[in-house]
Amino acid sequence: MNAEVIMKRFWPWIAILACCGFCLFPKSLRAEDLGGGRGAVFMKDGRMVVGEVVDIAGRPLHLELRDGQKLPLQEIWMINFINTEWNFPAEREKLERNAHYLFYRDDRIISGRIVDLISPRVFQFETNEEVPLEEVKRIYLTNQLPSAYQSRLAEQEAKQTQNFVGTFSGQATPPSGGSRTVTLTLYENKTALLTQVFPQGREPAAEQGVWKENPDGTITVSLSRPGGVRRAQNVPLVFRLEKDELVAVQFDQWVWGSGGLRLKRK
């Protein structure tokens, strides 16, 4: 049986298995843009269900989709009406109590208890406040991140850490003049070492410190001079990773020059 015959015979089953895999493991999906009342419903057990939201009804309350699926509200963690992404740490930090948090598309926030979806597709809170679905970005039905997503978050953070670990080097020219070679090494244990080699035989300088990852995908490096004296910086040293380069997006121009730092992985 040649490859072409095998593909024709088994392609329908391959497609079905692929779709099932996507439903069970949404972390493998690229973000899909949504619209028209469609939402990505993230269940507490880790499943993702995508569909058009048409009603909230029943006792206990459930979310009803256009295709007939009924999802109990108490089993839902979050609904995203923008795309199929689930990880928004800046929003999770604002979930202060166990309530329903609705994030508008213009970044306003309302919290309380959603009790209905009235015509024409308007969320109604128990306080009688009403929010049209078209104005909604995301809804969180609990302030706790379910364990299914905690494990995915740990995997993502570990992967991101590995992306930054390594040695990067480049040139810096401060306002005082004199280009110098800057080398920054980021270790897996979140410590850092920055060395500067100056021209004209001046002694190299080395500074130790720590680095941390930020919710927006950048990192912040905090350095200390020999003896544990904290570097006097007016602006934090923040980098983003561009392919194999660390690019400073926040830095002190008096220390590093107006061009900042662009360090290439060695």
N, C-alpha and C positions, 0 to 999 in steps of 0.2 A: 504494500500500500504506500504510494508516494505521498510527499508532503502536501501536495495540493488537494488530494482526496481526503487526507486526514483533516485539513483545515475546514473543508466544506462540510464534512460529516460532524465534526465536533465544535464548530464555531458557535452555534447557539448556546451550547453548554458553557463554553468559555466565557461568553458574554454575560450569562446569568451569574456565574461564579464571581466575575469581576464586579458586577453590580452589588452583589451581596457583600463582597469584601469592602466596598466603599461604605456601605451602610453600617457595617460593624466596626470599621476602623476609619473614621473620618479624618484622623490625623494624616492619612496618606493622600487625601484630596488636596488639589490646588483650590484656592478660594474661588468660588463661583459667585458672580454677582446675581443678586435677586431683585425682584420687583413685582408689581402687580398684586400685592398682598401676599406674596410667597414669603415664607420664613424658614430658616433652618432651626429646627427644634432640637435642642441638646438635652437628652434625657439624663437623669442622675446616674444611670447604669453605664453611660458612655456611648450609647447609640445616638445617631443623628438621623432625624426624619425631616425631609424637605417637602413642603406642600403649601397650598394656598389656605390661609386661615379664614374660616367662614363663621365660626361661632364659638362661644363659651357657654356651656349649659350643663344640666344634670346635677345630681347630688350623689356623691361628691362631684365638684366641678371638673369638667374635662374640656380640652381644646379639640375642636372638630375641624378636620381638614376637608377640602373639596372632594378628595377621593374616598371619603367615608371613614377615614381613620379617626379614632377617638383616643386622645392621649390625656390621662389623668393629670391635672395640674400639680398634684402633690408629688408626681414622679418626674416633673420637668425642672431642669436647672435654669436654662436660659433660652431665649428665642432671639435670633438675629435676623432682622428684616433687610439687612444690607448685603451680606454675603455669607459664605459657609465657614468663616473663621470663628474660633471660639475663645482665643486667648487675648483678653484685653485687661492687663494688670492694673492700668490706671483707673479703669472703671471699678474693678473689684475693690480697690482701696476705699471707694466711696460708699460701699455697702456696709453701713454701720450697725444695722439692726435686722432682725429676721422679719423682712417684709418684702413686698413686691416693689422693685425699683424699675422705673420706666425712664429710659434715656431718649430724649428728643433728638431729632437730627440736627437741631441747632445747639445741642449740648446742654440744654436745660434738663433738670432731673426732678421727678416727682416720685414719691414713695407712698405706700399704703397697701390696700388689698383690692386687687382686681376681681370683680364679681360678675362681669357680663361683657359681651361684645354685641352692641346694639346696632341697628341699621342706621346709616350705611357704613358698616365696619368702623365703629367707634368703641374704644375701650372705656368701660365705666368702672370707676372705683366705688367702694362702699360709702365714700363721702359724697357720692354723686358727681364728682369731677369726671369730665369726659375728655378723651384724647383721641383724635382721628388716627387710624392706623397709618395713614400716609405720612404722619409727622413723627412716627416712632422709628428709632434706630435699633434699640435693643431693649429687652425686658428680662430682668433677673427675678426669679421666683423664690430665691433663697440667697442669703448672704454667705453661705458656706460653699466652698469649692468641693464638689464631690470627689471621692477618692479615685474614681476612674480618670479624672482629669488631673489630679495631683501627680499621678504616676507619669502621665504624658508630659506634664510640665517639667518634672525632674529629668526626663529624657531630653527634652529640648534644651534645658539649661546646661546639661552635661555636654551636649553637642556644641552649644555656643561657646562654652569654656574651651573646648578643644580647638575651635576655630581661632581663638585669640592667643593661645599658648604658643610661645616661640620667641625668636629674636628678630628685631626690626632695626634698620639703620638708615640714616639719611643726613642731610645737611641743614643747619640752622644759621641764620645771619641776624643777630640782634641789632638794634639801632646804634649801639656803640661800635659796630663794625667787627670784622674778623670772623669769617665763616668757620664753623667747627663741625666735626662729625659727632652726631648724636646716635647712641645705640640704646635701645630699650628692650629688655628681656622680661617677658611675662611668664611666670611660673604657674604650674597647675595648682599649687597650694595658695594662689592669689597673692603671692608676694611679687615684687618687681625690683629691677635693678636698672638704673639709667646711668650711662657713662658718657662723658663728653671729652673728646680729644681736640685740643686747641693747636693752632699753628705756632710756628716760631718757638718750639721747644717748651712751651708752658706745660706744667704738670697736668695730666688728665684728672678729671673730677668724677667721682662716683657718688650716687645717691641711691639709697634703698627706700622701699616703700611698699605699698599694697595697691591692688586694683580690684575693682568691683564692676559687675555688669549692671546696666541700667535698663529699665523697662522698654526704652525705645530702641534697644539693640546696640547702643554705644557702651563704652566703658569709661570709668573715671579712674585716673591714676593719681594717688596721693604720695608725695615724695617727702623724705626727711634728709636733712644734711647730716654729715658724720656726727655721731654723738646723740642722735635721736632728735635733733632740732628740726621742727617742722618748717618746710619751705614756705617763705612768705610770698604767696601768690595772691594777686587780686582777683584772678579768674581761674576757676578749676581747669585742670588739664584733662580734657575729654576727647576721646578718639572714636571714630567709626572705622569699620573695616571695609575697604574697597578692594575686592579680589585679594591680592597679596600685599596690600599696603595699609598701614595705619595712618589715617588722616586726622589731624587735630581740628576739631570743630569748635572747641573753646580753649583758649590759651592766653597767657599774658604776653602781649606784644613787646613789652620792655625786656622780657626774658628771652623770648624766642624769635622776635622779629615779626614784621607785618605778614610775612609769608607763612608763618606758623611752622608746623612740622608735618612732613610727609615721609614716613619711614617705611622702607621696603623690607619684606621678609627675607632673611638671609638663608 
